[in-house]
Amino acid sequence: MTTSRSPRERPAKPALTSEGIVSAAVGIMQAEGLKKVTMRRLAQELDTGPASLYVYFANTDALHAAVLDRMLGKVDLAPVEAQGDWRDRLIQVLSSYTTVLFGHASLARSALVSRPGGPHYLEIVEAVLALLHEGGVPQAQAAWGVDILLALGTATAAEHARDDDEAPEVDWSTYVQVIHAASPNHPYIGAIGTDLLSGTPEERLQWAFRVLINGIAFTPRS
């Protein structure tokens, strides 16, 4: 005959904390994808009721923002204190930010519509501003520039990264055929040709960052 254990004999559940909730959410995201990170699914994982989670996070968007900020803790900010050209070091920080988001496409897409504001994100903003200051970029231009630079990294990751349940990769061979077919009636496209698609993604991204950095440095706010 089996006997049920008294509630007093069961091991006590760990106390809920915001850090513990985010850790559980990250685990679900890595195993099942961001779409599965809901209050109901998380409550099931933590053996509690959804109402208990709302004490720590107002809604699912706030929870996803906290998950995003946890992942942004992986961004490499060491170049801020390193030696070398400030532009090169800034591009290293921005490239690291983009790379982290590449691994979590759904988070990158959510960051496009809900601006992060956690401690790790603020450290990234501080790092970018510090390097712009080192380069002598006026504060007014840096204030607007940091938003543009991080937006490029976020949008690039959201566009090109993909989860297992996301849309299939773009068929670039079809795009090449479109360019060739457009040549007779579009002379400038014909002159450039497939150079429109040349370079590695890393080369194109770093060039784009450099274009923005130079523009921010030399374009005053009117």
Secondary structure per residue as TSV (DSSP state, phi and psi in degrees):
chain	resnum	aa	ss	phi	psi
A	1	M	-	360.0	133.5
A	2	T	-	-94.5	148.1
A	3	T	-	-122.1	139.5
A	4	S	-	-82.5	148.1
A	5	R	-	-81.3	141.2
A	6	S	-	-67.9	147.5
A	7	P	G	-53.7	-30.0
A	8	R	G	-70.1	-22.5
A	9	E	G	-87.9	-14.2
A	10	R	S	-74.2	145.6
A	11	P	-	-64.0	140.3
A	12	A	-	-67.7	138.7
A	13	K	-	-73.1	144.1
A	14	P	-	-60.1	145.0
A	15	A	-	-65.7	140.6
A	16	L	-	-69.9	138.3
A	17	T	-	-138.4	157.9
A	18	S	H	-62.5	-38.4
A	19	E	H	-64.7	-41.8
A	20	G	H	-66.2	-38.0
A	21	I	H	-64.9	-44.2
A	22	V	H	-64.2	-39.9
A	23	S	H	-60.6	-42.5
A	24	A	H	-65.6	-39.7
A	25	A	H	-63.7	-40.8
A	26	V	H	-61.8	-41.5
A	27	G	H	-61.4	-42.7
A	28	I	H	-64.9	-42.9
A	29	M	H	-59.9	-45.4
A	30	Q	H	-67.7	-30.3
A	31	A	H	-89.4	-34.8
A	32	E	H	-127.4	-8.7
A	33	G	-	99.3	157.4
A	34	L	G	-64.2	-31.7
A	35	K	G	-60.3	-25.3
A	36	K	G	-84.2	-7.3
A	37	V	-	-83.8	82.7
A	38	T	-	-116.6	164.9
A	39	M	H	-61.6	-40.1
A	40	R	H	-66.0	-45.3
A	41	R	H	-66.8	-38.1
A	42	L	H	-68.8	-38.9
A	43	A	H	-62.1	-39.1
A	44	Q	H	-62.9	-42.3
A	45	E	H	-63.7	-37.3
A	46	L	H	-93.6	2.4
A	47	D	T	55.5	53.5
A	48	T	S	-146.8	-176.9
A	49	G	-	-96.8	150.5
A	50	P	H	-55.0	-34.2
A	51	A	H	-60.1	-30.8
A	52	S	H	-66.5	-29.6
A	53	L	H	-76.7	-29.6
A	54	Y	T	-68.1	-13.7
A	55	V	T	-66.0	-30.4
A	56	Y	T	-101.4	-31.5
A	57	F	-	-135.5	128.5
A	58	A	S	-64.6	-33.1
A	59	N	S	-162.5	-178.6
A	60	T	H	-65.5	-35.5
A	61	D	H	-61.0	-41.4
A	62	A	H	-64.9	-37.3
A	63	L	H	-65.0	-44.7
A	64	H	H	-63.5	-36.3
A	65	A	H	-63.6	-38.4
A	66	A	H	-68.2	-37.9
A	67	V	H	-63.7	-44.5
A	68	L	H	-58.2	-45.6
A	69	D	H	-64.1	-36.5
A	70	R	H	-60.2	-42.9
A	71	M	H	-68.1	-32.9
A	72	L	H	-68.4	-12.1
A	73	G	T	-64.8	-13.0
A	74	K	T	-85.4	-8.2
A	75	V	S	-66.0	134.4
A	76	D	-	-81.7	111.0
A	77	L	-	-104.1	6.5
A	78	A	G	-58.9	-33.4
A	79	P	G	-57.7	-20.9
A	80	V	G	-60.3	-39.2
A	81	E	G	-96.4	1.9
A	82	A	S	-83.5	178.7
A	83	Q	-	-99.1	162.6
A	84	G	S	116.7	178.0
A	85	D	-	-59.8	133.3
A	86	W	H	-64.7	-31.7
A	87	R	H	-66.1	-45.4
A	88	D	H	-60.2	-41.9
A	89	R	H	-69.8	-35.0
A	90	L	H	-65.2	-41.4
A	91	I	H	-63.6	-35.4
A	92	Q	H	-62.2	-43.8
A	93	V	H	-64.2	-47.0
A	94	L	H	-65.2	-36.6
A	95	S	H	-67.1	-38.4
A	96	S	H	-64.8	-41.4
A	97	Y	H	-58.8	-45.8
A	98	T	H	-66.1	-40.4
A	99	T	H	-62.2	-41.7
A	100	V	H	-60.5	-43.4
A	101	L	H	-69.8	-29.3
A	102	F	H	-57.7	-33.7
A	103	G	T	-76.3	-7.4
A	104	H	-	-143.1	75.9
A	105	A	H	-59.4	-40.9
A	106	S	H	-63.1	-37.7
A	107	L	H	-66.3	-39.3
A	108	A	H	-62.2	-40.9
A	109	R	H	-67.8	-37.1
A	110	S	H	-68.3	-31.4
A	111	A	H	-68.4	-20.9
A	112	L	H	-69.7	-29.0
A	113	V	H	-109.8	-17.1
A	114	S	S	-130.3	104.6
A	115	R	-	-62.2	128.4
A	116	P	-	-64.9	157.3
A	117	G	-	-153.1	15.9
A	118	G	S	-79.0	175.8
A	119	P	H	-61.5	-37.1
A	120	H	H	-69.4	-39.2
A	121	Y	H	-63.4	-41.2
A	122	L	H	-64.1	-34.0
A	123	E	H	-65.3	-36.5
A	124	I	H	-67.0	-44.7
A	125	V	H	-59.7	-43.4
A	126	E	H	-61.4	-40.9
A	127	A	H	-64.0	-44.1
A	128	V	H	-63.7	-44.3
A	129	L	H	-64.5	-37.3
A	130	A	H	-63.2	-41.0
A	131	L	H	-73.7	-36.0
A	132	L	H	-64.1	-38.9
A	133	H	H	-64.2	-41.1
A	134	E	H	-60.7	-34.1
A	135	G	T	-82.0	3.3
A	136	G	T	78.3	18.2
A	137	V	-	-73.6	126.9
A	138	P	-	-56.0	147.1
A	139	Q	H	-57.4	-40.8
A	140	A	H	-61.0	-41.1
A	141	Q	H	-73.0	-36.4
A	142	A	H	-65.3	-36.5
A	143	A	H	-60.8	-40.2
A	144	W	H	-85.3	-29.7
A	145	G	H	-67.8	-37.4
A	146	V	H	-61.4	-36.0
A	147	D	H	-66.0	-42.3
A	148	I	H	-65.0	-43.8
A	149	L	H	-64.3	-45.8
A	150	L	H	-70.9	-32.2
A	151	A	H	-64.4	-38.0
A	152	L	H	-62.6	-46.3
A	153	G	H	-62.1	-42.9
A	154	T	H	-64.6	-46.8
A	155	A	H	-65.6	-38.2
A	156	T	H	-62.4	-45.0
A	157	A	H	-65.5	-41.8
A	158	A	H	-65.3	-33.9
A	159	E	H	-76.0	-42.5
A	160	H	H	-101.2	-28.7
A	161	A	-	-74.6	156.1
A	162	R	-	-148.2	142.6
A	163	D	-	-90.8	171.4
A	164	D	T	-61.6	-29.3
A	165	D	T	-99.6	11.7
A	166	E	S	-89.8	179.0
A	167	A	-	-63.4	152.3
A	168	P	-	-65.4	162.6
A	169	E	-	-65.2	152.7
A	170	V	-	-68.0	138.3
A	171	D	-	-84.7	94.7
A	172	W	H	-67.4	-27.3
A	173	S	H	-62.1	-35.5
A	174	T	H	-65.6	-39.4
A	175	Y	H	-64.2	-39.3
A	176	V	H	-61.7	-41.9
A	177	Q	H	-63.2	-37.9
A	178	V	H	-63.3	-40.4
A	179	I	H	-64.2	-45.0
A	180	H	H	-63.6	-40.8
A	181	A	H	-67.8	-26.5
A	182	A	H	-81.3	-14.1
A	183	S	G	-54.4	-47.8
A	184	P	G	-59.0	-38.7
A	185	N	G	-98.0	-2.6
A	186	H	-	-134.7	82.1
A	187	P	H	-60.3	-34.0
A	188	Y	H	-71.3	-37.8
A	189	I	H	-64.0	-41.8
A	190	G	H	-62.7	-38.2
A	191	A	H	-66.4	-37.6
A	192	I	H	-83.1	-39.3
A	193	G	G	61.8	-139.2
A	194	T	G	-74.1	-1.2
A	195	D	G	-63.9	-18.0
A	196	L	G	-58.9	-26.1
A	197	L	G	-112.6	11.0
A	198	S	-	-75.8	165.8
A	199	G	S	84.2	155.1
A	200	T	-	-80.2	159.8
A	201	P	H	-55.1	-37.5
A	202	E	H	-65.8	-42.0
A	203	E	H	-63.5	-43.9
A	204	R	H	-67.0	-39.2
A	205	L	H	-67.1	-44.8
A	206	Q	H	-64.8	-37.3
A	207	W	H	-64.2	-42.5
A	208	A	H	-62.6	-41.8
A	209	F	H	-61.0	-42.0
A	210	R	H	-66.2	-38.2
A	211	V	H	-59.9	-45.8
A	212	L	H	-66.5	-42.4
A	213	I	H	-61.3	-46.9
A	214	N	H	-63.3	-40.1
A	215	G	H	-65.1	-41.4
A	216	I	H	-63.0	-41.1
A	217	A	H	-66.8	-32.4
A	218	F	H	-115.7	7.1
A	219	T	-	-113.1	102.7
A	220	P	-	-70.2	153.0
A	221	R	-	-77.6	132.3
A	222	S	-	-85.0	360.0
